[in-house]
Amino acid sequence: MCGIVGYTGPRQAAQLLLDGLKRLEYRGYDSAGLALVRDGQIEVHKAPGKISVLEQELGSRPPLGTTGIAHTRWATHGAPNVVNAHPHTDCGGTVALVHNGIIENAGALRTALSKRGHVFRSETDTEVLAHLIEEMLAKGVSLVEAVAGALHQVEGTYGIAAVSTREPDTIVAARLGSPLLVAIGSGENFVASDASAVLAHTRSVVYLDEGEIAVVRPGDYRILDLDAVEKEKAVTQVDWDLATIERGGYAHFMLKEIMEQPESLRNTLRGRLLEEEGTARLGGLNLSDEQLLQVNRIVLTACGTSWHAALIGEYMMEELARIPTEVEYASEFRYRNPIVDEHTLVVGISQSGETADTLAALREAKRRGARTLGLVNVVGSTIAREVDGGIYLHAGPEIGVASTKAFTSQIAALALLTLAMGRLRALSILQGREVVRALRRLPDLVAQVLAKAPEVERIGERVMRANNVLYLGRGYNFPVALEGALKLKEISYVHAEGYPAAEMKHGPIALIDDLMPVMFVAPKDAVYQKILSNVEEVRARGGRVIAVVTEGDTGVAKLAGQKIEVPETLDLLTPVLTVLPLQLLAYYIAVRRGCNVDQPRNLAKSVTVE
């Protein structure tokens, strides 16, 4: 969620920290701040709202200091204001730290610290860490020992960076449940919650694992565990550059990422399709064919948009591979005593690879003996490192908070996994080849749909004033209805609901009148005739029908007030095409309503708290 950037080296840190925070704006935040160490003092500047507000307060001459930390906060404890913004300091102003995550025992710690004379200035859980470190430093230990001692007392999750006047050129960083890395420069080093914050300066990064601490100075760094045992860590070279996270002439990252989907899908599929054998090559699964054949049940677990992709994966896996498959909200999975064993394959789906609930679900599955796979987009992310194997999406950085290209790449990756599992079982080589050919054609079909963006924009202009929208679909396109409704809610703040079309008459039909747009996702698939009847039911009640239909359709298209055509493909791949107009529709409506498309209110890109 929140963003962390730290710098220590010969250069003035303030502007470097601000530039790094701007690279992390996509993560979602409600306040920003920085702390600089200089001349035996720590100077802290904080502001509610956007980074630009903080910049204005700093003025044209940023404060001096060559070591510092900075933060963008997404509120969990306490309102988004100056007092609650990070960094937080101790009583004497000798320690400053920034924190992502939640300290679950903060209440008890605050009470105990207050009784010992500590004065709290904020409502945050984070501030207890500053005071715990202060107490440890009073015992004469080093900053890293003080941080480790403080962390031994807390329960919860954290990604932190701390500085102290005692060691003015040192940053101590630590992680447990919230991503953090060290970026290695020449005579200077950085810490950050995301590589995008530091790519302008270096591509060499070291990802911290759970329970690790980094001691970072201008000329060196060390990685330790919480018991001060030093560890050897591999240096990773980040292989994407700043150009990939710039808008490239588009008005918003979201539109850029929607339009990138032909290429992101090609990247997901590249090198993985084996047409002659009618299967997929997935070298990262780390499971032999014999082990895959032992799987008698699959659980797909995810949150939000990834959960909708999982629903499509369930339909695919049961139809083609004939394996019983369930989809679980990751946030519920670990709390309901799930039934999994060594014959269960649990697949966690997450764009960032850092989603706290999904990570917790996978850990619970592993604890119970299940094999685990990850479908993630971020190389080196926590989920990618902790699962038994997985599939990288290779969709490229996704900056817009509302996921678009990652969703279609997740569907493609699930199709690849289904193909591999199916060919080990009952799926014939002819059926496999048909799926491979359809997947190979998919990026070009996506480009054809995206070329219809002006049509979608015109439809958006007609429905932008609606207060409620109902999205309906059946079969593979019921999850698309859910996803279309979610996109509209996320970025335009219009109330929308997705339903299986047949369920409409069991309640939602009461809402339909001539003011309510009803979006039907109705390609010519196995349930086409059924959804045709549902469209008639809406029309009979005066509903305003908008439909996504297959090219040349004369049934649903004739009944709809507006239509958007998509090319024909296999039923299981139609969601990749039918979701595109819904992504564009949400985008154009949000723009016309004056919403912040890339950073919608209250949302964060990477949800690293439960």
Secondary structure, DSSP 8 states (H G I E B T S, - for coil): --EEEEEESSS-HHHHHHHHHHHTGGG--SEEEEEEEETTEEEEEEEES-HHHHHHHH-SS----SEEEEEEE--SSS-SSTTTSS-EE-TTS-EEEEEES-BTTHHHHHHHHHHTT----SS-STHHHHHHHHHHHTTT--HHHHHHHHHTT--B-EEEEEEETTEEEEEEEEEEBS--EEEE-SS-EEEESSGGGTTTT-SEEEE--TTEEEEE-SS-EEEEETT--EE----EE----GGGGS-TT-SSHHHHHHHTHHHHHHHHHTTTEETTTTEE--GGG---HHHHHT--EEEEEE-HHHHHHHHHHHHHIIIII---EEEEEHHHHTTS-----TTEEEEEEESSS--HHHHHHHHHHHHTT-EEEEEESSTT-HHHHHSSEEEE-------SSS-SHHHHHHHHHHHHHHHHHHHTTT--HHHHHHHHHHHHHHHHHHHHHHTTHHHHHHHHHHHTT-SEEEEEE-GGGHHHHHHHHHHHHHHH--EEEEEEGGGGGGTGGGG-STT-EEEEEE-SSTTHHHHHHHHHHHHHTT-EEEEEEETT--SHHHH-SEEEEE----GGGHHHHHHHHHHHHHHHHHHHTT--SSS-TT--SS----
